[in-house]
Amino acid sequence: MSELLRIASRKSALALWQANYVRNELIESHPALDVEILGFTTEGDRNQLDSLSKIGGKGVFLKELEHALLEGEADIAVHSMKDVPGVLPDGLEIGAICARADASDALVSRKDIGLSQLEEGSRIGTSSLRRRLQLLAMFPNLEYVDVRGNVDTRIHKLNTGDYDAIVLATAGLCRLGLAGRITERISTDVCIPAAGQGAVGIECRSHDKRVRDLIAPLTDRRTEICLACERKVTAHLNADCSLPLAVYATLSNDEIQIKSFVGDIKSPHVIRKSIKGLIHNGSQIAEELAESLLADGAASILRGINES
């Protein structure tokens, strides 16, 4: 009899792509393993009207999946790492992080033109304060409007004229076979990604050695290093993934570079900082970057947004 492992996943097309990707990787590593995908509908899926910041941030996409883990209904849960809060429920951990895809943001426009070519006042749909404030700083002549729903829903709203363009994660579009809809891959110098963007993480019970051993081979060490630094910065700022904080780490030879952005919805004030150093000092470098952001007032900006 083959060994069974159950994956908890949201039912959206992108979430199921990620769950099937993990399933295939697990079977490749463990050919005798039987992997089952269990679909769940989360609060973030049910509430398509309110902004994410209003209903509790992107963590609302995880709660039902984590409940299934804690109750023993599933063995692992598969997430987009940009949706994973810095603090997990007691007894759970991220046991593996898969190789990161393109972490950039992408513009999809109705007229197939880039940001710099859009007419003044063009309506840009995005549910992310991080994207909105970074793009507003670079393209203040455009109007930024909230949009909710899965990728297909957002593209449908674009096609029917609700928006002139929308901004989505490049990785999600490519994973769904929609790379051809991308008008512009926005440079990470213009729009710094969210911590964890483009990476798939696997959550499991901390005490479950059998499962931890099964998923361990799926970890990509370089991605793991980058995400550890990104998440350290967000944790140091006590920020959740619904706030306009961007942190993006990249590796080159033996060096790591971390870029960051903090935006303010109440004023044009933004903070952009970058730091570079040796990979083995990554944790210390991330902490130095976080302290530098705090010294420039990042905590008061983010606290003000949380309280608004």
Phi and psi in degrees as GROMACS dihedral restraints (atoms count N, CA, C in turn):
[ dihedral_restraints ]
;  ai    aj    ak    al  type     phi  dphi    fc
    3     4     5     6     1   -75.7    20    10
    4     5     6     7     1   156.7    20    10
    6     7     8     9     1   -80.2    20    10
    7     8     9    10     1   137.7    20    10
    9    10    11    12     1  -104.7    20    10
   10    11    12    13     1   138.1    20    10
   12    13    14    15     1  -133.1    20    10
   13    14    15    16     1   130.1    20    10
   15    16    17    18     1  -108.5    20    10
   16    17    18    19     1   128.1    20    10
   18    19    20    21     1  -102.6    20    10
   19    20    21    22     1   126.5    20    10
   21    22    23    24     1   -90.6    20    10
   22    23    24    25     1   130.2    20    10
   24    25    26    27     1  -143.9    20    10
   25    26    27    28     1   150.7    20    10
   27    28    29    30     1   -66.0    20    10
   28    29    30    31     1   164.2    20    10
   30    31    32    33     1   -93.4    20    10
   31    32    33    34     1    -0.3    20    10
   33    34    35    36     1   -65.8    20    10
   34    35    36    37     1   157.8    20    10
   36    37    38    39     1   -59.4    20    10
   37    38    39    40     1   -41.2    20    10
   39    40    41    42     1   -69.0    20    10
   40    41    42    43     1   -42.9    20    10
   42    43    44    45     1   -62.3    20    10
   43    44    45    46     1   -40.4    20    10
   45    46    47    48     1   -69.3    20    10
   46    47    48    49     1   -33.0    20    10
   48    49    50    51     1   -59.3    20    10
   49    50    51    52     1   -46.8    20    10
   51    52    53    54     1   -63.5    20    10
   52    53    54    55     1   -41.5    20    10
   54    55    56    57     1   -64.6    20    10
   55    56    57    58     1   -41.3    20    10
   57    58    59    60     1   -69.1    20    10
   58    59    60    61     1   -34.3    20    10
   60    61    62    63     1   -60.8    20    10
   61    62    63    64     1   -46.8    20    10
   63    64    65    66     1   -64.8    20    10
   64    65    66    67     1   -41.4    20    10
   66    67    68    69     1   -56.8    20    10
   67    68    69    70     1   -48.3    20    10
   69    70    71    72     1   -64.1    20    10
   70    71    72    73     1   -40.0    20    10
   72    73    74    75     1   -65.5    20    10
   73    74    75    76     1   -38.8    20    10
   75    76    77    78     1   -65.0    20    10
   76    77    78    79     1   -42.8    20    10
   78    79    80    81     1   -67.0    20    10
   79    80    81    82     1   -35.2    20    10
   81    82    83    84     1   -65.3    20    10
   82    83    84    85     1   -38.1    20    10
   84    85    86    87     1   -77.3    20    10
   85    86    87    88     1   -29.8    20    10
   87    88    89    90     1  -135.6    20    10
   88    89    90    91     1    82.3    20    10
   90    91    92    93     1   -56.4    20    10
   91    92    93    94     1   -25.6    20    10
   93    94    95    96     1   -86.6    20    10
   94    95    96    97     1    -1.8    20    10
   96    97    98    99     1   -79.6    20    10
   97    98    99   100     1   134.9    20    10
   99   100   101   102     1  -100.4    20    10
  100   101   102   103     1   117.8    20    10
  102   103   104   105     1  -114.7    20    10
  103   104   105   106     1   124.1    20    10
  105   106   107   108     1  -113.9    20    10
  106   107   108   109     1   138.2    20    10
  108   109   110   111     1  -104.8    20    10
  109   110   111   112     1   125.7    20    10
  111   112   113   114     1  -108.9    20    10
  112   113   114   115     1   123.5    20    10
  114   115   116   117     1   -91.5    20    10
  115   116   117   118     1   136.3    20    10
  117   118   119   120     1  -129.5    20    10
  118   119   120   121     1   149.3    20    10
  120   121   122   123     1  -105.1    20    10
  121   122   123   124     1   124.6    20    10
  123   124   125   126     1  -100.6    20    10
  124   125   126   127     1   169.2    20    10
  126   127   128   129     1   -59.4    20    10
  127   128   129   130     1   -37.2    20    10
  129   130   131   132     1   -63.8    20    10
  130   131   132   133     1   -29.3    20    10
  132   133   134   135     1   -78.2    20    10
  133   134   135   136     1   -37.7    20    10
  135   136   137   138     1   -71.8    20    10
  136   137   138   139     1   -39.0    20    10
  138   139   140   141     1   -95.8    20    10
  139   140   141   142     1    99.0    20    10
  141   142   143   144     1  -100.5    20    10
  142   143   144   145     1     3.1    20    10
  144   145   146   147     1   -98.8    20    10
  145   146   147   148     1   -47.2    20    10
  147   148   149   150     1   -80.8    20    10
  148   149   150   151     1   152.1    20    10
  150   151   152   153     1   -67.7    20    10
  151   152   153   154     1   155.1    20    10
  153   154   155   156     1   -61.1    20    10
  154   155   156   157     1   -38.4    20    10
  156   157   158   159     1   -63.0    20    10
  157   158   159   160     1   -29.2    20    10
  159   160   161   162     1   -77.8    20    10
  160   161   162   163     1   -35.2    20    10
  162   163   164   165     1   -96.6    20    10
  163   164   165   166     1     6.6    20    10
  165   166   167   168     1   118.4    20    10
  166   167   168   169     1    14.8    20    10
  168   169   170   171     1    77.7    20    10
  169   170   171   172     1  -177.7    20    10
  171   172   173   174     1   -71.4    20    10
  172   173   174   175     1    -9.1    20    10
  174   175   176   177     1   -62.0    20    10
  175   176   177   178     1   -16.9    20    10
  177   178   179   180     1   -67.9    20    10
  178   179   180   181     1   -12.4    20    10
  180   181   182   183     1   -85.7    20    10
  181   182   183   184     1    -5.0    20    10
  183   184   185   186     1  -110.0    20    10
  184   185   186   187     1   -25.7    20    10
  186   187   188   189     1   -58.1    20    10
  187   188   189   190     1   -45.3    20    10
  189   190   191   192     1   -65.8    20    10
  190   191   192   193     1   -35.7    20    10
  192   193   194   195     1   -68.5    20    10
  193   194   195   196     1   -41.3    20    10
  195   196   197   198     1   -67.7    20    10
  196   197   198   199     1   -35.0    20    10
  198   199   200   201     1   -61.4    20    10
  199   200   201   202     1   -40.5    20    10
  201   202   203   204     1   -63.1    20    10
  202   203   204   205     1   -36.6    20    10
  204   205   206   207     1   -66.8    20    10
  205   206   207   208     1   -49.0    20    10
  207   208   209   210     1   -65.7    20    10
  208   209   210   211     1   -29.9    20    10
  210   211   212   213     1   -87.9    20    10
  211   212   213   214     1    -1.2    20    10
  213   214   215   216     1    78.4    20    10
  214   215   216   217     1    12.8    20    10
  216   217   218   219     1   -77.0    20    10
  217   218   219   220     1   -25.4    20    10
  219   220   221   222     1  -137.5    20    10
  220   221   222   223     1   161.3    20    10
  222   223   224   225     1  -100.2    20    10
  223   224   225   226     1   -33.1    20    10
  225   226   227   228     1  -140.9    20    10
  226   227   228   229     1   159.9    20    10
  228   229   230   231     1  -127.2    20    10
  229   230   231   232     1   140.1    20    10
  231   232   233   234     1  -108.3    20    10
  232   233   234   235     1   129.8    20    10
  234   235   236   237     1  -132.7    20    10
  235   236   237   238     1   154.4    20    10
  237   238   239   240     1   -72.7    20    10
  238   239   240   241     1   125.6    20    10
  240   241   242   243     1   -65.4    20    10
  241   242   243   244     1   -22.2    20    10
  243   244   245   246     1   -69.0    20    10
  244   245   246   247     1   -16.6    20    10
  246   247   248   249     1   -91.6    20    10
  247   248   249   250     1    -4.8    20    10
  249   250   251   252     1   -91.2    20    10
  250   251   252   253     1   118.2    20    10
  252   253   254   255     1   -61.3    20    10
  253   254   255   256     1   162.2    20    10
  255   256   257   258     1   -68.5    20    10
  256   257   258   259     1   -28.6    20    10
  258   259   260   261     1  -113.5    20    10
  259   260   261   262     1   125.0    20    10
  261   262   263   264     1  -100.4    20    10
  262   263   264   265     1   160.2    20    10
  264   265   266   267     1   -59.9    20    10
  265   266   267   268     1   150.0    20    10
  267   268   269   270     1   -55.0    20    10
  268   269   270   271     1   133.4    20    10
  270   271   272   273     1    94.6    20    10
  271   272   273   274     1    -3.7    20    10
  273   274   275   276     1  -120.5    20    10
  274   275   276   277     1   152.9    20    10
  276   277   278   279     1  -152.5    20    10
  277   278   279   280     1   161.8    20    10
  279   280   281   282     1   -84.5    20    10
  280   281   282   283     1   110.1    20    10
  282   283   284   285     1   -89.6    20    10
  283   284   285   286     1   -17.3    20    10
  285   286   287   288     1  -158.9    20    10
  286   287   288   289     1   145.8    20    10
  288   289   290   291     1  -127.6    20    10
  289   290   291   292     1   120.8    20    10
  291   292   293   294     1   -79.5    20    10
  292   293   294   295     1   165.6    20    10
  294   295   296   297     1   -57.4    20    10
  295   296   297   298     1   135.8    20    10
  297   298   299   300     1   -76.0    20    10
  298   299   300   301     1   140.0    20    10
  300   301   302   303     1   -90.3    20    10
  301   302   303   304     1  -171.5    20    10
  303   304   305   306     1   -55.3    20    10
  304   305   306   307     1   121.0    20    10
  306   307   308   309     1   -90.1    20    10
  307   308   309   310     1    -1.0    20    10
  309   310   311   312     1   -73.7    20    10
  310   311   312   313     1   166.0    20    10
  312   313   314   315     1   -92.3    20    10
  313   314   315   316     1   155.0    20    10
  315   316   317   318     1  -128.5    20    10
  316   317   318   319     1   141.5    20    10
  318   319   320   321     1   -96.1    20    10
  319   320   321   322     1   131.3    20    10
  321   322   323   324     1  -119.5    20    10
  322   323   324   325     1   113.9    20    10
  324   325   326   327     1  -117.4    20    10
  325   326   327   328     1   151.8    20    10
  327   328   329   330     1   -67.2    20    10
  328   329   330   331     1   -35.8    20    10
  330   331   332   333     1   -95.6    20    10
  331   332   333   334     1     8.9    20    10
  333   334   335   336     1    57.2    20    10
  334   335   336   337     1    44.0    20    10
  336   337   338   339     1  -125.7    20    10
  337   338   339   340     1   154.0    20    10
  339   340   341   342     1   -80.9    20    10
  340   341   342   343     1   177.1    20    10
  342   343   344   345     1   -56.9    20    10
  343   344   345   346     1   -44.9    20    10
  345   346   347   348     1   -70.2    20    10
  346   347   348   349     1   -15.0    20    10
  348   349   350   351     1   -98.8    20    10
  349   350   351   352     1   -11.3    20    10
  351   352   353   354     1   -66.0    20    10
  352   353   354   355     1   142.1    20    10
  354   355   356   357     1   -68.9    20    10
  355   356   357   358     1   152.5    20    10
  357   358   359   360     1   -56.3    20    10
  358   359   360   361     1   134.4    20    10
  360   361   362   363     1    85.7    20    10
  361   362   363   364     1     1.0    20    10
  363   364   365   366     1   -58.4    20    10
  364   365   366   367     1   139.3    20    10
  366   367   368   369     1   -88.1    20    10
  367   368   369   370     1   120.1    20    10
  369   370   371   372     1  -110.2    20    10
  370   371   372   373     1   119.3    20    10
  372   373   374   375     1   -89.5    20    10
  373   374   375   376     1   125.8    20    10
  375   376   377   378     1  -157.6    20    10
  376   377   378   379     1   139.4    20    10
  378   379   380   381     1   -91.8    20    10
  379   380   381   382     1     0.8    20    10
  381   382   383   384     1  -105.5    20    10
  382   383   384   385     1   121.0    20    10
  384   385   386   387     1   -62.6    20    10
  385   386   387   388     1   -36.0    20    10
  387   388   389   390     1   -57.8    20    10
  388   389   390   391     1   -49.9    20    10
  390   391   392   393     1   -65.5    20    10
  391   392   393   394     1   -45.8    20    10
  393   394   395   396     1   -58.5    20    10
  394   395   396   397     1   -47.7    20    10
  396   397   398   399     1   -73.1    20    10
  397   398   399   400     1   -33.9    20    10
  399   400   401   402     1   -68.2    20    10
  400   401   402   403     1   -43.8    20    10
  402   403   404   405     1   -69.8    20    10
  403   404   405   406     1   -35.8    20    10
  405   406   407   408     1   -60.7    20    10
  406   407   408   409     1   -37.8    20    10
  408   409   410   411     1   -65.6    20    10
  409   410   411   412     1   -32.4    20    10
  411   412   413   414     1   -94.4    20    10
  412   413   414   415     1   -31.7    20    10
  414   415   416   417     1  -131.5    20    10
  415   416   417   418     1    72.0    20    10
  417   418   419   420     1   -71.4    20    10
  418   419   420   421     1    -9.4    20    10
  420   421   422   423     1   -84.3    20    10
  421   422   423   424     1    -2.5    20    10
  423   424   425   426     1  -101.7    20    10
  424   425   426   427     1   156.6    20    10
  426   427   428   429     1  -103.1    20    10
  427   428   429   430     1   128.5    20    10
  429   430   431   432     1  -107.3    20    10
  430   431   432   433     1   123.0    20    10
  432   433   434   435     1  -124.7    20    10
  433   434   435   436     1   140.2    20    10
  435   436   437   438     1   -68.6    20    10
  436   437   438   439     1   140.5    20    10
  438   439   440   441     1  -140.2    20    10
  439   440   441   442     1   134.4    20    10
  441   442   443   444     1  -120.5    20    10
  442   443   444   445     1   171.8    20    10
  444   445   446   447     1   111.3    20    10
  445   446   447   448     1   167.6    20    10
  447   448   449   450     1   -73.8    20    10
  448   449   450   451     1   178.2    20    10
  450   451   452   453     1   -58.3    20    10
  451   452   453   454     1   -46.1    20    10
  453   454   455   456     1   -61.5    20    10
  454   455   456   457     1   -40.9    20    10
  456   457   458   459     1   -62.8    20    10
  457   458   459   460     1   -43.2    20    10
  459   460   461   462     1   -66.8    20    10
  460   461   462   463     1   -40.8    20    10
  462   463   464   465     1   -66.9    20    10
  463   464   465   466     1   -36.0    20    10
  465   466   467   468     1   -62.5    20    10
  466   467   468   469     1   -42.9    20    10
  468   469   470   471     1   -62.3    20    10
  469   470   471   472     1   -37.1    20    10
  471   472   473   474     1   -64.7    20    10
  472   473   474   475     1   -47.8    20    10
  474   475   476   477     1   -62.7    20    10
  475   476   477   478     1   -31.6    20    10
  477   478   479   480     1   -88.5    20    10
  478   479   480   481     1     3.7    20    10
  480   481   482   483     1    95.4    20    10
  481   482   483   484     1     6.5    20    10
  483   484   485   486     1   -65.2    20    10
  484   485   486   487     1   -29.2    20    10
  486   487   488   489     1  -136.8    20    10
  487   488   489   490     1   157.0    20    10
  489   490   491   492     1   -86.8    20    10
  490   491   492   493     1   -26.0    20    10
  492   493   494   495     1  -160.5    20    10
  493   494   495   496     1   158.4    20    10
  495   496   497   498     1  -130.9    20    10
  496   497   498   499     1   157.4    20    10
  498   499   500   501     1  -117.8    20    10
  499   500   501   502     1   125.7    20    10
  501   502   503   504     1  -134.5    20    10
  502   503   504   505     1   170.1    20    10
  504   505   506   507     1   -74.5    20    10
  505   506   507   508     1   132.0    20    10
  507   508   509   510     1   -56.5    20    10
  508   509   510   511     1   -44.0    20    10
  510   511   512   513     1   -59.5    20    10
  511   512   513   514     1   -42.8    20    10
  513   514   515   516     1   -63.5    20    10
  514   515   516   517     1   -42.9    20    10
  516   517   518   519     1   -62.9    20    10
  517   518   519   520     1   -44.1    20    10
  519   520   521   522     1   -65.3    20    10
  520   521   522   523     1   -40.3    20    10
  522   523   524   525     1   -65.1    20    10
  523   524   525   526     1   -28.4    20    10
  525   526   527   528     1   -92.9    20    10
  526   527   528   529     1     9.1    20    10
  528   529   530   531     1    74.2    20    10
  529   530   531   532     1    23.5    20    10
  531   532   533   534     1  -110.3    20    10
  532   533   534   535     1    22.2    20    10
  534   535   536   537     1   -58.5    20    10
  535   536   537   538     1   -30.0    20    10
  537   538   539   540     1   -67.0    20    10
  538   539   540   541     1   -16.9    20    10
  540   541   542   543     1   -84.2    20    10
  541   542   543   544     1   -10.7    20    10
  543   544   545   546     1   -71.3    20    10
  544   545   546   547     1   122.0    20    10
  546   547   548   549     1   -84.8    20    10
  547   548   549   550     1   -39.9    20    10
  549   550   551   552     1  -151.9    20    10
  550   551   552   553     1   127.3    20    10
  552   553   554   555     1   -84.7    20    10
  553   554   555   556     1   111.8    20    10
  555   556   557   558     1   -74.5    20    10
  556   557   558   559     1   127.8    20    10
  558   559   560   561     1   -56.3    20    10
  559   560   561   562     1   141.1    20    10
  561   562   563   564     1   -70.7    20    10
  562   563   564   565     1    -7.9    20    10
  564   565   566   567     1   -79.0    20    10
  565   566   567   568     1   -27.6    20    10
  567   568   569   570     1   -85.9    20    10
  568   569   570   571     1   -48.5    20    10
  570   571   572   573     1  -129.4    20    10
  571   572   573   574     1    96.7    20    10
  573   574   575   576     1   -68.5    20    10
  574   575   576   577     1   133.4    20    10
  576   577   578   579     1   -66.9    20    10
  577   578   579   580     1   163.4    20    10
  579   580   581   582     1   -72.1    20    10
  580   581   582   583     1   153.2    20    10
  582   583   584   585     1   -54.6    20    10
  583   584   585   586     1   127.0    20    10
  585   586   587   588     1    86.3    20    10
  586   587   588   589     1    -3.6    20    10
  588   589   590   591     1   -61.4    20    10
  589   590   591   592     1   136.5    20    10
  591   592   593   594     1    88.9    20    10
  592   593   594   595     1    -5.4    20    10
  594   595   596   597     1  -112.1    20    10
  595   596   597   598     1   144.1    20    10
  597   598   599   600     1  -104.9    20    10
  598   599   600   601     1   128.5    20    10
  600   601   602   603     1  -115.1    20    10
  601   602   603   604     1   154.1    20    10
  603   604   605   606     1  -119.6    20    10
  604   605   606   607     1   117.2    20    10
  606   607   608   609     1   -97.3    20    10
  607   608   609   610     1   142.4    20    10
  609   610   611   612     1  -148.2    20    10
  610   611   612   613     1   173.4    20    10
  612   613   614   615     1   -75.7    20    10
  613   614   615   616     1   134.4    20    10
  615   616   617   618     1   -61.0    20    10
  616   617   618   619     1   -33.6    20    10
  618   619   620   621     1   -88.7    20    10
  619   620   621   622     1    -3.2    20    10
  621   622   623   624     1   -88.7    20    10
  622   623   624   625     1    86.0    20    10
  624   625   626   627     1   -63.7    20    10
  625   626   627   628     1   -36.7    20    10
  627   628   629   630     1   -57.3    20    10
  628   629   630   631     1   -48.8    20    10
  630   631   632   633     1   -70.2    20    10
  631   632   633   634     1   -42.3    20    10
  633   634   635   636     1   -58.3    20    10
  634   635   636   637     1   -40.1    20    10
  636   637   638   639     1   -68.4    20    10
  637   638   639   640     1   -35.4    20    10
  639   640   641   642     1   -67.4    20    10
  640   641   642   643     1   -39.0    20    10
  642   643   644   645     1   -89.0    20    10
  643   644   645   646     1   -14.6    20    10
  645   646   647   648     1   -53.6    20    10
  646   647   648   649     1   -40.9    20    10
  648   649   650   651     1   -64.2    20    10
  649   650   651   652     1   -13.4    20    10
  651   652   653   654     1   -83.0    20    10
  652   653   654   655     1    -9.2    20    10
  654   655   656   657     1   -72.2    20    10
  655   656   657   658     1   132.1    20    10
  657   658   659   660     1   -99.8    20    10
  658   659   660   661     1   116.3    20    10
  660   661   662   663     1   -62.2    20    10
  661   662   663   664     1   -40.5    20    10
  663   664   665   666     1   -66.1    20    10
  664   665   666   667     1   -41.7    20    10
  666   667   668   669     1   -64.4    20    10
  667   668   669   670     1   -41.4    20    10
  669   670   671   672     1   -59.5    20    10
  670   671   672   673     1   -42.2    20    10
  672   673   674   675     1   -62.6    20    10
  673   674   675   676     1   -47.6    20    10
  675   676   677   678     1   -61.7    20    10
  676   677   678   679     1   -45.4    20    10
  678   679   680   681     1   -69.5    20    10
  679   680   681   682     1   -33.1    20    10
  681   682   683   684     1   -61.2    20    10
  682   683   684   685     1   -40.3    20    10
  684   685   686   687     1   -70.2    20    10
  685   686   687   688     1   -43.6    20    10
  687   688   689   690     1   -61.0    20    10
  688   689   690   691     1   -45.9    20    10
  690   691   692   693     1   -71.5    20    10
  691   692   693   694     1   -26.0    20    10
  693   694   695   696     1   -66.6    20    10
  694   695   696   697     1   -40.7    20    10
  696   697   698   699     1   -63.0    20    10
  697   698   699   700     1   -48.5    20    10
  699   700   701   702     1   -63.3    20    10
  700   701   702   703     1   -38.4    20    10
  702   703   704   705     1   -66.2    20    10
  703   704   705   706     1   -39.9    20    10
  705   706   707   708     1   -63.8    20    10
  706   707   708   709     1   -32.0    20    10
  708   709   710   711     1   -89.3    20    10
  709   710   711   712     1     0.9    20    10
  711   712   713   714     1    53.3    20    10
  712   713   714   715     1    42.8    20    10
  714   715   716   717     1  -108.0    20    10
  715   716   717   718     1   144.1    20    10
  717   718   719   720     1  -101.5    20    10
  718   719   720   721     1   174.3    20    10
  720   721   722   723     1   -77.7    20    10
  721   722   723   724     1     1.0    20    10
  723   724   725   726     1   -92.3    20    10
  724   725   726   727     1    -8.9    20    10
  726   727   728   729     1   -87.6    20    10
  727   728   729   730     1   157.8    20    10
  729   730   731   732     1   -78.5    20    10
  730   731   732   733     1    63.4    20    10
  732   733   734   735     1  -119.2    20    10
  733   734   735   736     1   128.6    20    10
  735   736   737   738     1  -119.7    20    10
  736   737   738   739     1   134.6    20    10
  738   739   740   741     1  -142.3    20    10
  739   740   741   742     1   126.0    20    10
  741   742   743   744     1  -141.0    20    10
  742   743   744   745     1   121.4    20    10
  744   745   746   747     1  -110.3    20    10
  745   746   747   748     1   140.1    20    10
  747   748   749   750     1  -133.7    20    10
  748   749   750   751     1   151.5    20    10
  750   751   752   753     1  -111.5    20    10
  751   752   753   754     1   142.0    20    10
  753   754   755   756     1  -145.3    20    10
  754   755   756   757     1   114.6    20    10
  756   757   758   759     1    55.2    20    10
  757   758   759   760     1  -118.6    20    10
  759   760   761   762     1  -103.7    20    10
  760   761   762   763     1    15.8    20    10
  762   763   764   765     1  -113.1    20    10
  763   764   765   766     1   151.7    20    10
  765   766   767   768     1  -121.7    20    10
  766   767   768   769     1   138.1    20    10
  768   769   770   771     1  -120.1    20    10
  769   770   771   772     1   135.5    20    10
  771   772   773   774     1  -123.4    20    10
  772   773   774   775     1   121.9    20    10
  774   775   776   777     1  -106.4    20    10
  775   776   777   778     1   147.7    20    10
  777   778   779   780     1  -144.6    20    10
  778   779   780   781     1   158.3    20    10
  780   781   782   783     1  -147.6    20    10
  781   782   783   784     1   137.7    20    10
  783   784   785   786     1  -130.6    20    10
  784   785   786   787     1   128.7    20    10
  786   787   788   789     1  -117.4    20    10
  787   788   789   790     1   159.8    20    10
  789   790   791   792     1  -121.4    20    10
  790   791   792   793     1   125.4    20    10
  792   793   794   795     1   -77.5    20    10
  793   794   795   796     1   -12.8    20    10
  795   796   797   798     1   -97.6    20    10
  796   797   798   799     1   -10.3    20    10
  798   799   800   801     1  -155.6    20    10
  799   800   801   802     1   167.5    20    10
  801   802   803   804     1   -75.0    20    10
  802   803   804   805     1     0.5    20    10
  804   805   806   807     1   -66.2    20    10
  805   806   807   808     1   126.9    20    10
  807   808   809   810     1  -132.4    20    10
  808   809   810   811     1   155.5    20    10
  810   811   812   813     1  -120.8    20    10
  811   812   813   814     1   125.4    20    10
  813   814   815   816     1  -124.7    20    10
  814   815   816   817     1   125.8    20    10
  816   817   818   819     1  -141.3    20    10
  817   818   819   820     1   148.7    20    10
  819   820   821   822     1  -137.3    20    10
  820   821   822   823     1   147.5    20    10
  822   823   824   825     1  -142.5    20    10
  823   824   825   826     1   151.3    20    10
  825   826   827   828     1  -140.9    20    10
  826   827   828   829     1   147.0    20    10
  828   829   830   831     1  -175.0    20    10
  829   830   831   832     1  -172.6    20    10
  831   832   833   834     1   -74.1    20    10
  832   833   834   835     1   144.1    20    10
  834   835   836   837     1   -56.8    20    10
  835   836   837   838     1   -40.8    20    10
  837   838   839   840     1   -69.5    20    10
  838   839   840   841     1   -10.0    20    10
  840   841   842   843     1  -102.0    20    10
  841   842   843   844     1    17.3    20    10
  843   844   845   846     1   -54.4    20    10
  844   845   846   847     1   -44.9    20    10
  846   847   848   849     1   -63.0    20    10
  847   848   849   850     1   -42.4    20    10
  849   850   851   852     1   -66.4    20    10
  850   851   852   853     1   -39.5    20    10
  852   853   854   855     1   -64.5    20    10
  853   854   855   856     1   -42.4    20    10
  855   856   857   858     1   -61.0    20    10
  856   857   858   859     1   -41.1    20    10
  858   859   860   861     1   -66.2    20    10
  859   860   861   862     1   -39.2    20    10
  861   862   863   864     1   -63.0    20    10
  862   863   864   865     1   -40.6    20    10
  864   865   866   867     1   -64.2    20    10
  865   866   867   868     1   -44.3    20    10
  867   868   869   870     1   -61.5    20    10
  868   869   870   871     1   -43.0    20    10
  870   871   872   873     1   -63.6    20    10
  871   872   873   874     1   -37.8    20    10
  873   874   875   876     1   -65.3    20    10
  874   875   876   877     1   -40.2    20    10
  876   877   878   879     1   -64.1    20    10
  877   878   879   880     1   -42.0    20    10
  879   880   881   882     1   -62.9    20    10
  880   881   882   883     1   -40.6    20    10
  882   883   884   885     1   -63.1    20    10
  883   884   885   886     1   -27.1    20    10
  885   886   887   888     1   -92.0    20    10
  886   887   888   889     1     7.8    20    10
  888   889   890   891     1    96.6    20    10
  889   890   891   892     1    15.6    20    10
  891   892   893   894     1   -61.3    20    10
  892   893   894   895     1   -38.8    20    10
  894   895   896   897     1   -63.6    20    10
  895   896   897   898     1   -43.3    20    10
  897   898   899   900     1   -68.1    20    10
  898   899   900   901     1   -35.0    20    10
  900   901   902   903     1   -63.0    20    10
  901   902   903   904     1   -50.9    20    10
  903   904   905   906     1   -67.7    20    10
  904   905   906   907     1   -36.3    20    10
  906   907   908   909     1   -65.2    20    10
  907   908   909   910     1   -39.2    20    10
  909   910   911   912     1   -63.6    20    10
  910   911   912   913     1   -36.7    20    10
  912   913   914   915     1   -68.8    20    10
  913   914   915   916     1   -41.5    20    10
  915   916   917   918     1   -61.9    20    10
  916   917   918   919     1   -33.4    20    10
  918   919   920   921     1   -87.6    20    10
  919   920   921   922     1   -10.2    20    10
